[in-house]
């Protein structure tokens, strides 16, 4: 990774799966309870979660998570996952979170990333315990979540923070890669514009962890031809990632699959840009595309549930969209880190 606008810091050498920088709380919460992150012996304060609602510490990392930084690791990711208990009909056209969860078990990844809207409709503690926990929650010990807009429909997103025991944005190392989970629901974390708490934290994190390969993920995609279109509130952060030569961004929110060629700050193709994947295919339902394919949008599908599996190597990565049963859509390929 190259940093043209700020000085590189030395590689931290943090162990695989360990949290290397946590977000500073942007909430006033004097009685928040520290809880452990998956694969980490360190603790973090969970913003907005009181001791009565905080989750217990997550299990310690598996043997695979303790591999050396040069090792090859795999991740599985998707967003827009578990239906509300009152609407969990289990039909193939919606509420198929159990099928995508079963795929994770078959793929046996090193880590699982959720891309927001993990639990509908309001992300309440009861809903998390009822639907998410029995499906995707089976992999909670290796799960690194991102938060979505539906989680915030419960005041303070206490269902999400209580279930996962994690900060709104954070970073960690996996193999040779640096991964960063961000919060695209900007109004809840002091904004996402230049100088906002999250943006300042992101710049510091990128400077402190100059890995050759970096993957960043959040809920609302910067670029999309899906129902909710582009998330313009992420424009400054996208520009920061382009300047830092981040390799991959994963998002959900639009209930479809989209893959773009590497993009610059304006969404135009650039071989030195960032490659975005939209993977809102975790099982809730599908949204139809509202426009034709955007510039540099290479592949898209709005009818298949499934997960993206990515193999992360020291200087490159490959991907494979794995469809849920009864679906046939596939997308696969490989690329070098920028």
C-alpha positions in Angstrom: 0.0 0.0 0.0 1.3 3.5 -0.9 0.6 6.6 1.1 1.3 9.7 -1.0 -0.1 12.2 1.4 1.1 11.1 4.9 4.1 9.3 6.3 4.1 5.5 6.5 4.3 3.9 9.9 6.1 0.6 10.5 4.2 -2.7 10.3 2.7 -3.5 13.6 3.3 -7.2 13.6 0.0 -7.8 15.4 -1.0 -11.5 15.6 -3.6 -12.8 13.2 -7.1 -12.0 14.3 -5.9 -9.5 17.0 -7.5 -6.1 17.2 -4.9 -3.6 16.3 -6.8 -0.3 16.7 -10.2 0.3 18.2 -12.4 3.3 17.5 -12.6 5.8 20.3 -16.2 6.0 21.7 -18.3 8.7 20.2 -21.0 8.2 22.7 -21.2 9.4 26.3 -21.5 6.2 28.1 -19.7 6.1 31.5 -20.9 2.6 32.4 -20.0 0.8 29.1 -18.7 -2.7 29.7 -15.4 -3.9 28.0 -15.9 -7.0 26.0 -13.5 -9.1 23.9 -13.4 -9.2 20.1 -13.3 -12.5 18.2 -9.8 -13.8 18.0 -8.5 -11.1 20.4 -7.2 -11.1 23.9 -7.6 -7.3 24.0 -10.8 -5.6 25.2 -12.8 -2.6 23.9 -15.5 -0.4 25.3 -18.8 -0.9 23.5 -20.3 2.6 22.8 -23.8 3.0 24.0 -24.1 -0.5 25.7 -24.6 -0.7 29.4 -23.4 -3.5 31.6 -27.0 -4.9 31.7 -27.0 -5.4 27.9 -23.4 -6.1 26.9 -22.6 -9.5 25.5 -20.2 -11.9 27.2 -16.7 -12.1 25.7 -16.5 -14.0 22.5 -14.5 -17.3 22.3 -10.8 -17.2 21.8 -9.4 -17.6 18.2 -9.2 -20.9 16.5 -5.9 -22.5 15.4 -6.5 -21.2 11.9 -6.7 -17.6 13.2 -3.3 -17.9 14.9 -1.4 -18.5 11.6 1.6 -16.4 10.6 1.1 -13.2 8.7 2.4 -14.8 5.4 -0.3 -17.5 5.5 -3.3 -17.8 3.1 -6.6 -17.2 4.8 -10.2 -17.2 3.6 -13.2 -15.0 4.4 -16.9 -15.3 3.7 -19.1 -12.2 3.6 -22.6 -11.0 2.9 -25.1 -8.5 4.3 -28.9 -8.1 4.7 -29.2 -11.4 6.4 -31.8 -12.5 9.0 -35.6 -11.8 8.8 -37.6 -10.4 11.6 -39.0 -13.3 13.7 -42.6 -12.2 12.9 -41.9 -12.5 9.2 -39.5 -15.4 9.1 -41.4 -17.5 6.5 -38.4 -19.5 5.3 -39.5 -19.3 1.6 -36.8 -19.5 -1.1 -37.6 -16.0 -2.3 -37.0 -14.4 1.1 -35.8 -15.3 4.6 -33.2 -17.7 3.3 -30.6 -16.9 6.0 -30.4 -20.5 7.1 -29.3 -21.6 3.6 -26.6 -19.0 3.4 -25.5 -19.9 6.9 -25.2 -23.5 5.9 -22.9 -22.4 3.0 -20.5 -20.9 5.6 -20.3 -24.3 7.4 -19.5 -26.0 4.1 -16.8 -23.4 3.1 -15.1 -23.4 6.5 -13.6 -19.9 6.3 -11.0 -18.4 8.6 -13.3 -15.5 9.3 -16.9 -14.4 8.6 -17.7 -10.7 7.8 -21.2 -9.4 8.1 -22.0 -6.3 5.9 -24.8 -4.8 8.0 -28.5 -5.2 8.4 -27.6 -8.5 10.0 -31.0 -8.7 11.8 -34.3 -7.2 10.6 -36.5 -5.3 11.1 -35.2 -3.3 14.0 -32.2 -5.3 15.2 -33.7 -5.9 18.6 -32.0 -8.2 21.2 -34.9 -10.6 20.9 -34.7 -10.8 17.2 -30.9 -11.4 17.3 -31.4 -14.2 19.7 -34.3 -15.7 17.8 -33.1 -15.7 14.2 -29.5 -14.5 13.7 -28.2 -16.5 16.6 -29.5 -19.8 15.3 -28.2 -19.3 11.7 -25.2 -17.1 11.1 -24.7 -16.9 14.8 -23.2 -20.4 14.8 -20.0 -18.7 13.5 -19.9 -15.9 16.0 -16.5 -17.0 17.3 -14.9 -16.1 13.9 -17.3 -13.3 13.0 -16.3 -9.6 12.4 -19.5 -7.6 11.9 -20.4 -4.3 10.4 -23.5 -2.4 11.4 -26.4 -1.3 9.2 -29.3 1.1 9.2 -31.8 -1.5 10.5 -29.7 -2.1 13.6 -30.1 1.6 14.5 -33.9 1.4 14.4 -33.5 0.1 18.0 -32.4 3.0 20.1 -28.6 3.0 20.5 -28.4 -0.1 18.4 -28.4 -2.0 21.7 -29.4 -5.3 20.0 -26.3 -5.2 17.7 -23.8 -3.9 20.3 -25.2 -6.2 23.0 -25.0 -9.3 20.8 -21.5 -8.7 19.3 -19.9 -6.7 22.0 -17.9 -4.6 19.5 -17.3 -0.9 18.6 -19.0 0.8 15.6 -15.7 0.8 13.7 -12.5 -1.1 14.3 -9.6 -2.9 12.5 -7.7 -6.1 12.8 -5.1 -8.2 10.9 -5.9 -11.5 9.1 -2.9 -13.3 7.6 -1.0 -10.6 5.7 -4.1 -8.5 5.2 -5.3 -5.5 7.2 -9.1 -5.3 7.5 -11.2 -2.4 8.6 -14.9 -2.4 9.6 -16.6 1.0 9.3 -20.0 2.5 10.1 -21.8 4.0 7.1 -24.7 5.2 9.3 -22.8 8.5 9.7 -25.3 10.5 11.8 -24.8 8.0 14.7 -21.0 8.3 14.8 -20.5 12.1 14.4 -20.5 12.1 10.6 -18.3 10.7 7.9 -17.1 14.0 6.3 -13.5 15.3 6.4 -12.5 15.8 10.0 -15.2 13.7 11.5 -14.2 11.3 14.3 -14.5 8.2 12.1 -12.6 9.8 9.2 -9.8 11.0 11.5 -9.6 7.5 13.1 -9.5 5.9 9.6 -6.6 8.0 8.4 -4.6 7.2 11.6 -5.4 3.5 11.2 -4.3 3.5 7.5 -1.1 5.3 8.3 -0.3 3.0 11.2 -0.9 -0.2 9.3 0.7 0.1 5.8 -0.1 -3.5 4.7 0.4 -4.4 1.1 -3.2 -5.6 1.0 -6.1 -3.9 2.8 -9.8 -4.7 2.8 -12.5 -2.3 4.1 -16.1 -3.1 4.6 -19.3 -1.3 5.7 -23.0 -1.4 5.0 -24.1 1.3 2.4 -22.1 1.0 -0.9 -20.4 4.1 -2.3 -21.4 3.0 -5.8 -24.4 0.9 -6.8 -27.2 0.6 -9.4 -29.4 -1.1 -6.8 -32.5 0.3 -5.1 -30.8 2.7 -2.8 -28.2 3.9 -5.4 -24.9 5.5 -4.3 -24.1 6.3 -0.7 -22.8 9.8 -1.1 -22.2 10.2 2.6 -19.2 7.9 2.1 -17.5 10.1 -0.6 -14.8 11.5 1.7 -13.9 8.1 3.1 -13.9 6.5 -0.4 -11.4 9.2 -1.5 -9.2 8.4 1.5 -9.2 4.7 0.6 -8.3 5.5 -3.0 -5.4 7.7 -1.8 -4.2 4.9 0.5 -4.4 2.3 -2.4 -6.8 0.1 -0.5 -7.5 -3.0 -2.6 -11.1 -4.1 -1.8 -14.3 -2.6 -0.3 -17.3 -4.8 0.5 -20.8 -3.5 1.2 -24.4 -4.6 1.3 -27.6 -2.5 1.8 -28.8 -3.1 -1.8 -30.1 -6.6 -1.8 -28.2 -7.7 -4.9 -24.7 -8.6 -6.0 -22.5 -6.2 -7.9 -18.8 -6.1 -8.8 -16.9 -3.1 -10.2 -13.6 -2.7 -11.9 -11.1 -0.6 -9.8 -12.6 2.9 -9.4 -11.1 6.3 -8.7 -12.6 9.0 -6.4 -15.3 9.9 -8.9 -16.3 6.3 -9.7 -14.4 6.1 -13.0 -12.3 3.1 -13.9 -8.7 3.4 -12.7 -6.2 0.4 -12.5 -4.9 2.0 -9.3 -8.3 2.4 -7.8 -10.4 0.4 -5.3 -12.4 -2.6 -6.3 -16.0 -2.6 -4.8 -18.2 -5.6 -4.3 -21.9 -5.2 -3.2 -23.0 -8.4 -1.5 -26.5 -7.7 0.0 -27.4 -11.4 -0.6 -27.4 -12.9 2.9 -31.0 -14.1 2.7 -33.6 -11.3 3.6 -35.0 -10.7 0.1 -34.0 -9.2 -3.3 -34.2 -5.6 -4.6 -34.4 -5.0 -8.4 -31.9 -2.7 -10.0 -33.2 0.8 -10.6 -30.8 1.9 -13.4 -28.6 0.3 -16.0 -25.1 -0.8 -15.1 -22.9 2.0 -13.8 -19.6 2.9 -15.4 -17.1 0.1 -14.7 -19.9 -2.2 -13.2 -18.6 -5.5 -14.5 -21.1 -8.0 -13.1 -24.5 -7.7 -11.3 -27.3 -10.0 -10.3 -30.5 -9.3 -8.3 -32.1 -12.8 -8.1 -29.6 -15.0 -6.2 -28.9 -15.4 -2.5 -25.4 -16.4 -1.6 -22.1 -15.4 0.0 -18.8 -14.2 -1.4 -15.8 -16.3 -0.5 -12.4 -14.6 -0.8 -9.0 -16.1 -0.5 -6.5 -13.6 0.8 -2.9 -14.2 -0.1 0.1 -12.0 0.8 0.0 -9.9 -2.4 -3.2 -10.9 -4.1 -6.8 -12.2 -3.7 -9.4 -14.3 -5.4 -13.2 -14.3 -5.1 -16.1 -16.6 -5.8 -19.7 -15.8 -5.3 -21.2 -19.0 -4.0 -25.0 -19.2 -4.6 -27.4 -20.7 -2.2 -29.2 -23.9 -3.1 -31.6 -23.6 -6.1 -29.6 -20.6 -7.5 -27.1 -20.9 -10.3 -25.4 -17.4 -10.5 -21.6 -17.4 -10.1 -18.9 -14.8 -10.3 -15.2 -15.6 -9.7 -11.8 -14.1 -10.5 -8.6 -12.9 -9.0 -6.5 -9.8 -8.8 -3.3 -8.4 -7.3 -3.3 -5.9 -4.5 -2.9 -2.3 -5.7 
